[in-house]
Amino acid sequence: MQLSYPVAAGAKTPIALVTGASRRSGIGAATCRLLAESGVSVFFTGWSPFDASIESGIDRDGPDALLQEILDLGAMGGWIEADLADPDAPAAIFDAAESVLGPVSILVNNAAHSMNDSWETLTAEALDAHYRVNLRATALMTVEFAKRWSGGPGGRVVSLTSGQFKGPMLGEIAYASTKGAIDAFTITMAAELAPRGITVNAVGPGPTDTGWMKEQLREELLPKHPLGRFGMPIDIARLIAFLTSEQSEWVTGQIIHTEGGFLRR
């Protein structure tokens, strides 16, 4: 099936905005590539200070290289450094996207803040840091999208969750709590925005090989994958591509897990 994508009023082509796509090995980057292959113009965000703080590290040339990939695929593109912990960031991001490409018809809330913790180490600061990006930014980006949507069918929002209601995530209390809230947000926001012609869904990718897993963890998790391999970013991107297409117009308020039958016990 050839997927087609919605075009916002005033735009000549479908335009997607994808947050958190600065690392070329990530789900965000894979989503940008797949949408660009389908003729969608893609604007994405990155935030290098956070990338530099995590163990998997910063991909210094990643954003510019990804943009070039998008252009080489024949699509238009652009990107911006944006701290999604800033409540003013959503308006600035949409302003930048519109100035480069035009009105956005697809929003993918992919960016996340993740740091390990436990009940012994959990602090108010850690909870707030996760909340600001994982839930508040997702909500504010979605609201900004809805405010700018011209009305009528075709608006698409997809947010990334992490299967928090399928089982515990030991050592990740703040992350699990704030990402899990996206499930509740998605269900309610889908009902709120349906009259405006916008569908709102969430995708749970399960353990995905984006370069963050150490070998010991890989050995522990691989037997829990009945298909015999880890999920790859392109596996997740394919579902996102469907949910942002015109073919998904009857799918909204859903949390869909694409994790290859991952066994949590």
C-alpha positions, 0 to 999 in steps of 0.5 A: 500500500502506497501511503499518502500524507495530509497537506495543511491549508496554505502548504504545497506539500505535506510537512512534518515536524519531528522533535528529538531527531538529532542522533542519526541512530535514533527513532526520530531520525529514522522517522524523518528519513521514512517520511522524506522518502514518501515526499513529506517535507521534514523539519526536526529539532535537536538539543545538543546539551542533553545529548552530550550529557547521556551515556550514548553521547552526542552525534555532533554532525548528526543534525546537519547530516540528517538534513542532507539525507532529507534533501538528498531524498528529494524532500525539503527540510530544516532543523533547529536547536530547541530546549523543550524544557522551555515552555516558550519553545513550542511556539518558537519551533512552529514559527521556525518550521513555518518560516522554512517550509510552511504550515505543519500537518504532522507532529511527531513528539519523539523527544524525551528526557531519561536519566536512571534513578531509584526510590533512594535517589529520586528527587524533586529536581529529577521529577521536574526535569523529566516532566518538563520534556516528557509530558509538558512539552508533548502537551504544549507542542500538541496544543500549539499544533492544534491552535495553528491547524486550519480545521478540517480532516488531516491533522496528525499527532503521534507521541512516543511512550514506552510501555509503562503500563505493560510492566515496571521499569526498575531504576527509571521511576521519573522516566516511567511516570512521566512517559506513562502520563502520555497514555492518559494525555493521548486518550483525552486529547484525541477526544478533544481534538477530533472535532478539529479533524486531528487524530492523536495516537501514541506509539510504544517501541519497546527495547529498540537498538538505537545504540544505548544498550550495553552488551550485558543488557543486550544478552539479558533482553535478547531471549525475551524477543520471540522474533530473535532480534531487537527492534530497530528504529525503522521498525518504529518509524514504519508504524509512525509513518502509517499513523501520520498518513491519510490511511490512518484517518479512522485511528485515534486515541490509541496507544499501539505497541510495536515491540516484536512480541517482547516478553516482559516476564 
